[in-house]
Amino acid sequence: MRHVVEIATIVAAIYGGGTALGASSEVQAALDRWEGTGEHQSIGEVLSFAATVRAHSARGDQEVLGRLLGILENSTQAFVSRREALRLSCELADEAAARKVVKIVRSGLETQHAEGPVPDSARALPGEFIRHGARHLMAVMNDHTELLALIKDIYVAGYDVWDVWHDFFHLITECKAPLAARQKALVDMIVARPADQIPLFAVNTLDESVFPALRERVKAERSPEKFHWTAAQVLADLGDAEVITALQEQKRSSGSANPKRARNLEVMIWKVQIQHPSSKLLDFIASTEVLEARPRSWAVQRAAALGIPYQRIRETILEHDRQARTKVERGGMVELKRVGLELGILQGVDLSHVPLDQSPETRP
Amino acid sequence: MTRKLKAIICLSCSAALVVGAACSLLRKPTLPQTGTVSVRAWIVVAPGESVGTRDNDGCRMTMAEVSAFLNALRSHARMFGGNVCFDPIEVATVQDFGLFLHGRLEPFSAFRDNVLLPYWMADRLNIYFTGAVQSPPPIGLPQAFTEDPSQSPPFGHPYILLNDGGDTLGTGFHQYRTPSELKSYHVLEHEVAHYLLRRSGAPGYDVEEHVPIGSANILWERIRLPPEVPTPDILPLLLPSAEQGETWCRVWNGVWNLPSPECNNF
């Protein structure tokens, strides 16, 4: 018996902690104390339990996962405790556990939804799932359909999204669900929040197939307070010529009473017009024209999304770099280079005289 | 190159400390001087905009709201240990051409080129009150963020940036719900704690460098977490005592804005 224990210890050491043989004694002890303290734990204790489990457990350890999911589901546990259990469950989950996590988060979402307005304290778990959990699950799940639906529903349900705003859209666009399902989810998200901004990288995954649903929203309400600005902006980004009428109507009604809104509408109309034909985008990129709220980096991203060959876009960026002389004309060069490199339009040697930001990472 | 510069700065700081200590031995012993952090707050608006206008592309906070942030920081200064104080606190307005180019949602690079680099003061804690500037890639979020003095120019320009989060029809960012909500003032204290602590890459913190592992105190939770924590409207943030020692030490030694590990002997 002693030999068996020793072999288990050696195997555990080789694999860096817990293995298929089961949780180590440190992990067992940490989980025992974690489960036992209920709502009276200090944050320091919970973090220390979590650190022990994280250091000594392997992905897919069924015993550890079962107990973590138990803590996650237990509504009498303190929030911080459930949050750490959620993070760890996602980090350690195999495919079966990942499906359970999705089910638990969804069930919490539905319960809170059914009870009326979501209290501040209940907003945090779905946010944590988006912030720290979903990406881990994405890596171990083969079928992303349920995960996609959950991410979309958290957004649509109106949770605070300010600090995970990009994460929602990155998760939706990067998951392995079929393109049509991802586009449908994005349309639902756009429709759900009439005064939001959708990141351009997400807009660029959409195409003409979403026009009818979004046009319907734009036409549904004409008063500026209820007008669907999100749908209108997405259609403008996508270059839908049919949206121009609605935008011009809004611009007329905004008029001199709201010059800022009128200006934003003008920009949206410009965005549509400059995509017809798409070669106008290239002319704009190459020029030295400086127009309010019309950055070249936007034009480059749209040109790429519309399928214009990268070599042609690259040439126009380089042409702009040659022509632009004044500080004002060169105002967007750093952003232009960053976008060009990100999309693979520019190579490392291009625009070597334009320094990219070398600041160390910042903390939110 | 960076390492070399850091080493030079460390050596200079150490030398300064040694000289300072020797001088203080020669003089009549005195109590430590109260450490102060000089603050330069910048309210960033677009060309042609005025401070406090609610549909600005730039900062939509009023001067009174900005002052309230700064006053809260001043009155809660003791959370950073000892007799730390923020003084003087100066406020200036700056026009950001990047806003003209990009509109309200501004990429960090545009902010950096048009505001940060031209309007940055080496001897001050530079705090920028802005509209919806995105944090540097790859995060890209228009919230509040900090670059601490882990590097100095030309490699880094330490700063704190707070976006307004006011009403934003057409942009959708409601970061602090309403700028006048008292608990939002702790966002600035939180960022100042990052700035003075310089936890970047340091062990002993959680992955976000917000929570000291094993500590019952919390740096982060009071801002956004809710349940079991007393309402943040009443209490300022808490820093664990060890961290208070670090921040106080930097301020007391006058090296709060330098990238040096000067507190090891404290």
Interface residues (C-beta under 8 A of the other chain):
Chain A: E39 S42 I43 G44 E45 L47 S48 A51 A78 F79 V80 P119 D120 S121 R123 A124 W162 D163 W165 H166 R193 A195 D196 Q197 W229 T230 Q233 N258 K260 R261 N264 V267 V290 E292 A293 R294 P295 S297 V328 G331 G332 V334 E335 R338 E342 L356 D357 Q358 S359 P360 E361 T362 R363 P364
Chain B: D55 D57 F97 G98 F100 L101 H102 G103 L105 P107 F108 S109 A110 R112 D113 N114 S135 P136 P137 I139 G140 L141 P142 Q143 A144 F145 T146 E147 D148 S150 Q151 F155 G156 H157 G165 T168 L169 G170 T171 G172 F173 H174 Q175 H194 R199 S200 D206 E208 E209 V211 I213 G214 S215 A216 N217 I218 E221 R224 L225 P226 P227 E228
